[in-house]
Amino acid sequence: MTHAETTAGTRTRLRTVDIAGTPWPVYKLEALAVGVLVLLGALALTTSLQVAVLGSACATVLAWWSLRLAEAVSLPSSQDRTVPSNHPSTPTSG
């Protein structure tokens, strides 16, 4: 048994976007977008590259981890929450 076989069942399904043939998680792209926006905003307000880079790096890391955690704890989609036909809550005819 390989490591990939043991961890494949425990991974959560992440929303991905295909970029140049590689699936990227959406939360990473969103965090990078936040970082670019903070960089440009801080650079425009302070005109200091040092402050802009440190601020955007901090915002990117915070967004990266918070979006990742939000993705991990989000409820599964409605397709994943199907009730089996023999479940007691399903109505039976008869």
Residue frames relative to the residue before (quaternion, step in Angstrom):
aa qw qx qy qz dx dy dz
M 1.0000 0.0000 0.0000 0.0000 0.00 0.00 0.00
T 0.2746 -0.7763 0.5477 0.1480 3.56 -0.82 0.97
H 0.6737 -0.4890 0.3697 0.4126 3.53 -1.32 0.27
A 0.6339 0.5408 -0.3328 0.4416 3.59 1.00 -0.77
E 0.6543 0.5129 -0.3173 0.4562 3.60 1.04 -0.72
T 0.6853 0.4915 -0.2980 0.4473 3.58 1.00 -0.74
T 0.7462 0.3980 -0.2338 0.4797 3.60 0.99 -0.69
A 0.4978 0.6819 -0.4311 0.3184 3.60 1.17 -0.28
G 0.6964 0.4784 -0.2854 0.4524 3.60 0.96 -0.72
T 0.6958 0.4829 -0.2811 0.4512 3.60 1.15 -0.49
R 0.5539 0.6195 -0.3998 0.3867 3.60 1.18 -0.22
T 0.3900 -0.6970 0.5479 0.2489 3.52 -1.15 0.65
R 0.5088 -0.6257 0.4962 0.3216 3.54 -1.24 0.49
L 0.1264 -0.7954 0.5911 0.0439 3.56 -0.60 1.15
R 0.4835 -0.6172 0.5242 0.3324 3.54 -1.16 0.62
T 0.0542 -0.8169 0.5742 -0.0050 3.57 -0.80 1.00
V 0.2172 -0.7188 0.6443 0.1448 3.50 -1.40 0.40
D 0.3771 -0.7302 0.5264 0.2181 3.56 -0.91 0.92
I 0.0345 0.7794 -0.6218 0.0680 3.58 -0.63 1.18
A 0.8401 -0.1138 0.0186 0.5300 3.55 -0.57 1.24
G 0.7384 -0.4405 0.2277 0.4570 3.56 0.94 0.89
T 0.6728 0.4498 -0.2959 0.5074 3.59 1.27 0.07
P 0.3641 -0.7324 0.5218 0.2425 3.62 -0.76 0.93
W 0.1174 -0.7825 0.6107 0.0316 3.58 -0.78 1.11
P 0.4517 -0.6612 0.5128 0.3096 3.61 -0.90 0.78
V 0.5489 -0.6446 0.4251 0.3203 3.58 -0.96 0.88
Y 0.6279 0.5588 -0.3577 0.4069 3.60 0.98 -0.75
K 0.6205 0.5361 -0.3498 0.4530 3.60 1.08 -0.59
L 0.6635 0.4929 -0.3036 0.4740 3.57 0.96 -0.83
E 0.6376 0.5173 -0.3261 0.4686 3.58 1.02 -0.75
A 0.6529 0.5067 -0.3150 0.4667 3.60 0.98 -0.81
L 0.6501 0.5014 -0.3207 0.4724 3.59 0.99 -0.75
A 0.6254 0.5234 -0.3370 0.4705 3.59 1.05 -0.68
V 0.6257 0.5203 -0.3313 0.4774 3.59 1.01 -0.79
G 0.6577 0.5237 -0.3084 0.4451 3.58 0.93 -0.86
V 0.6564 0.4975 -0.3111 0.4742 3.58 0.96 -0.82
L 0.6551 0.5092 -0.3136 0.4618 3.59 0.95 -0.83
V 0.6571 0.4880 -0.3093 0.4842 3.59 0.96 -0.82
L 0.6196 0.5421 -0.3423 0.4529 3.60 1.00 -0.77
L 0.7033 0.4591 -0.2738 0.4686 3.57 0.80 -0.99
G 0.6627 0.5070 -0.3075 0.4574 3.58 0.97 -0.80
A 0.6820 0.4745 -0.2872 0.4767 3.56 0.90 -0.89
L 0.6377 0.5191 -0.3291 0.4643 3.57 1.04 -0.71
A 0.6622 0.4952 -0.3054 0.4723 3.58 1.01 -0.77
L 0.7076 0.4652 -0.2721 0.4570 3.60 0.97 -0.79
T 0.8043 0.3093 -0.1460 0.4859 3.58 0.84 -0.94
T 0.2106 -0.7966 0.5167 0.2326 3.59 1.20 -0.58
S 0.5550 0.5527 -0.4103 0.4670 3.56 1.14 0.66
L 0.3847 -0.7485 0.4936 0.2193 3.56 -0.54 1.16
Q 0.6174 0.5605 -0.3512 0.4259 3.59 1.04 -0.72
V 0.6765 0.4772 -0.2901 0.4800 3.58 0.87 -0.93
A 0.6581 0.5229 -0.3117 0.4431 3.59 0.94 -0.88
V 0.6822 0.4816 -0.2946 0.4646 3.60 0.88 -0.88
L 0.6782 0.4754 -0.3051 0.4701 3.60 0.88 -0.86
G 0.6581 0.5094 -0.3118 0.4585 3.57 0.96 -0.78
S 0.6871 0.4675 -0.2931 0.4727 3.57 0.91 -0.84
A 0.6144 0.5304 -0.3555 0.4634 3.60 1.05 -0.63
C 0.6541 0.5061 -0.3043 0.4727 3.56 0.97 -0.86
A 0.6706 0.4929 -0.2967 0.4683 3.60 0.90 -0.89
T 0.6438 0.5273 -0.3236 0.4503 3.59 1.00 -0.79
V 0.6712 0.4889 -0.3019 0.4684 3.58 0.89 -0.90
L 0.6571 0.5005 -0.3157 0.4670 3.59 0.93 -0.84
A 0.6628 0.4901 -0.3056 0.4766 3.58 0.94 -0.84
W 0.6190 0.5652 -0.3362 0.4294 3.58 0.96 -0.90
W 0.7464 0.4128 -0.2314 0.4680 3.58 0.71 -1.07
S 0.6701 0.4877 -0.3255 0.4551 3.60 0.91 -0.77
L 0.6519 0.4913 -0.3207 0.4804 3.61 1.01 -0.73
R 0.6287 0.5301 -0.3344 0.4603 3.60 1.04 -0.70
L 0.6715 0.4795 -0.2996 0.4790 3.56 0.95 -0.86
A 0.6351 0.5199 -0.3321 0.4648 3.58 1.00 -0.75
E 0.6419 0.5127 -0.3183 0.4731 3.58 1.04 -0.75
A 0.6782 0.5099 -0.2937 0.4403 3.58 0.98 -0.83
V 0.7600 0.3717 -0.2123 0.4890 3.60 0.97 -0.75
S 0.4476 0.6880 -0.4698 0.3250 3.60 1.21 0.00
L 0.5752 -0.6009 0.4318 0.3486 3.54 -1.16 0.64
P 0.5408 -0.6083 0.4542 0.3622 3.58 -1.07 0.60
S 0.6131 -0.5625 0.4050 0.3790 3.55 -1.21 0.48
S 0.6736 -0.5081 0.3448 0.4114 3.57 -1.24 0.32
Q 0.5945 0.5653 -0.3718 0.4344 3.59 1.13 -0.47
D 0.6738 0.4944 -0.2949 0.4632 3.58 1.10 -0.65
R 0.7113 0.4489 -0.2510 0.4792 3.59 1.20 -0.44
T 0.2488 0.7768 -0.5420 0.2024 3.58 0.92 0.80
V 0.3632 -0.7166 0.5569 0.2109 3.55 -1.08 0.76
P 0.4471 -0.6878 0.4900 0.2948 3.60 -0.77 0.93
S 0.6149 -0.5985 0.3777 0.3479 3.56 -1.15 0.66
N 0.7101 0.4295 -0.2735 0.4863 3.62 1.09 -0.48
H 0.3995 0.7179 -0.4747 0.3156 3.59 1.27 0.23
P 0.5574 -0.6535 0.3883 0.3339 3.64 -0.90 0.83
S 0.6594 0.5285 -0.3284 0.4220 3.63 1.07 -0.51
T 0.5892 0.5591 -0.3861 0.4372 3.61 1.21 -0.19
P 0.4475 -0.6954 0.4855 0.2837 3.58 -0.87 0.89
T 0.2079 -0.7643 0.6004 0.1103 3.51 -1.07 0.78
S 0.3859 -0.7062 0.5381 0.2506 3.54 -1.04 0.71
G 0.4879 0.6912 -0.4519 0.2828 3.55 -0.97 0.63
